[in-house]
Amino acid sequence: MQTQVVINCGALSCLLTLLTANHKKSIKKEACWTISNITAGTKEQIQAVIAADIMPPLVNLLQNAEFDIKKEAAWAISNATSGGTAEQLKYLVDAGAIKPLCDLLTVPDVRIVTVALEGLENILKVGEQMKRLPGSGNVNPFAQLVEDADGLDKIEALQEHQNEDLYEKAVSILETYFECEEGEDQNLAPQLAGNQYAFGQAAPQGGFNFGDAASQGGTAPGGAFNFQNFGK
């Protein structure tokens, strides 16, 4: 209800100006935060953001801005992939969203890695639908774009991440959307030996401490409102 009132009052054109004009970092960050809460809404509200031409500059910030702005832009894009239609997700791909989402898979912020990974997974789901269409050659076109953006290597690397949720999501994406050689995942699957986990090799002294995941932010719910960063 409140989100629609904001849209009806013409806020999207103002937000576009805040994204593209030469404003200080904090202004751009809060503008991205506001957009992330709109893209967490309905398909119609996501379409309103698209119609306002906000996505291309948002993707540009996701690719090139300082990390604090990138985080908010990542929420905005990922939320749109969670609640958007197949056509809306194709629009995001055409706007160049895949490459900057892949780039975020290597940052130390576990929560943002999860947000980016969930966005990519949602895009890959649409690519899988396209794969079943006549004339597609039985190919997921978005999986190829992820690979071209070095995303496949980065997702594979997440199989060795200390955060168990990230590890499991990475394995699921690889098994679902990419062809892995037999035995590849087997070597990286965590094996329990005593109180230690090992990913195809000896665990470090003291073992992998998956209990630290919560202190790093835990997993980010797909399509969730991003209120926790307001005012920062």
N, C-alpha and C positions, 0 to 999 in steps of 0.2 A: 504494500500500500504506500508506504513512505517513499520507496524507490520510484514508483510510478509518478508520484507527485513531483519528485525531483526532475524526472524526465519531462513531465508536462510543463514545468516552469522554464524549460529551455536551458537547463544546466549543461547539457552535453556540448553545445557550441562553446560555452565558456570553458569547459574542461579541455576541449581541443586547443583553445588558445593558450591555456596554461601549459599544455604539453609542448607546444611548438614555439612559443615566444621565449625570449631570453630571460627566464626567471631563475631565481636561485634554487639550489638543490631541494631545499625543504618544501618549496611550493610544488615542484614537479613530483616529489615523493607523495605528498598528500593528494595531488590530483590522481596519480596512479592508484592510490589506496581507495579513493572514492569510486573510480571506475571498476575496481575489483569487486566492490560490493554491488554494483549494478550488474556486472556480468555473472554474479552469483544468483541472479534472479531468473526470470522466465526466458523462454526462447524469444518472445517478442521484445523483451528488454535488451537482450543480447543483439537482436537485429537493429534496435534503435541505436546502439553503440556503433554497429557497423555502418548504418546509414549516415551517421554523423562523421564518417571518415576518421574515426579515432584510432582504428586498429593499426594502420601503417605507421604513424608516429609512435604508437605504443610499442610496436615491434622494434622500431629503431632505438627507442630507449632501452628495451630489453637487450639489445645487441651492444649498444655503445655507451650507455650512461654509467655513472658511478654505481657501486654495488647496492647501496641503500635504495636507489631508485629501481635498479634491476629487480630487487626482491619484490617490490610492490607490483611492478609490471608483470612479473612471473605469475603472481597470484591472479592478476586480471586476465591474462591469457589462459592460464590453466582452468580458472573458473568457467570461462567461455567454452573450453573444450569439454567440460563436464556436463554442462546443461544445454549446449548448442545442438542444432540439427547437423546432419551430414553435410549439407550445403554450406552451413556457417563454418564448419571445421575445414572444409575445402578452401573457403575464403581465407582463413587464417594461414593455411599452408601457402596459398598463393601470395599472401602478404609477407612471407618469409619467416614464419614463426619457428620452423623446425630447427634451424641452425642455432639461434640463441638459446633455445631450450636445451639442445644437446650440450652447448658450452657450459651450462650451469651444472651439469652432472659431475663436474670435478671440483666444485667449490666446497669449502670445509663445513658449510652450514647444512646440516642433515635435513632440516625442515625444508629448505629451498630445493635441495636435490630431490626430495620426495615430491614436491610440488611440480618440478620440471618433469620428473619421470612419469607422474600421473598424467600430465598434459600430453606427453609423447604417446603414452599408452592409449589414451582416448583417440588421438589422431590415427594411430595404427589400427584401431578397431574399425574406423571408417574406411581405411585403406583395404582392410580385409573384406568389407562389403563390396568395394569396387572390384576386388579380385574375382568375385563370383559373377561379375557382369559379362555378357557376351563381348568378345573382342578385347578382353583385358589381357589375354595371354596367360591367364591364371597367375598373375603377378600382383603383389601388393605394391602399388607405386609409392606409397609413403614410407614403406620399409626401405626401399631403395634410396629415398631422399635422406632418411635417417643415417643410412650407411655412408652416403656421400658426404654427410656433415660430420663424419667421424663419430657419430653417435653409437654405432654398434660396438666399436672398441671401448667406448666409455661405459656402456651398459655391461659389457663383459667384465670390465674392471670392477664394477660394483659387486660382482659375485664374491669378491674378497673383502668387501667392506665390513667393518666391525659391527655395524648396525644390522641386526638380523632381519628387520622388516625390509630394509633396502635390498639386502641380499636375496630375500625370497621374491620380492617384486621383480628384480632384475632377472632372476632365473625364469620366472613365469613369462616375462616378455620374450626372452630368448627362445623359450620352448614353443611359444604360441606363434610368433611372427617371424622368426629367423631360423634358417636351417643350421643346426649345430651338428658337428661330427659326433658320431656315437662315442660315448665315453668321455666327451669333453666336459660335460656338466658333472659327470661322476667324480672326476678328479677334484672339482672345486666344491662339491657338496660338503657341508660341515660334518665331521665325524666326531662323535662324543667319545672322549677317552678320559676316564676319570671325571674331573671337573673342568676339563679344558676342551675347547673346540679347535679343530685344525682344518684348514682349507687345503687339502692335498699336500700338506707339509706339516712339519712340527709346529705346534702352537708356541707363541712366545711365553717366556717365563711368567707364570701367574694366569695364563690363559687369556682368551679374548673376553672382555668384560662387556657383554651385551647389556648389562644393567645400566651402563652409562648413557644408553640411547635416550632415556627420558630427559636427562639433563641437557642433551643437545637439541631438544625440541621435539623429539618423537616424530611420529608420522603426521603429515598434514592431511586432513580430510579433503577429498576431492570436492570441488564446488562449494567449499565452506566459506562463510563470511570471514573476512580478514580483519576483525576488529582489534586484535591484540597489538597491532602496530600503530594504532591511532595516536597521534600527538607526538610520536617520536621524531 
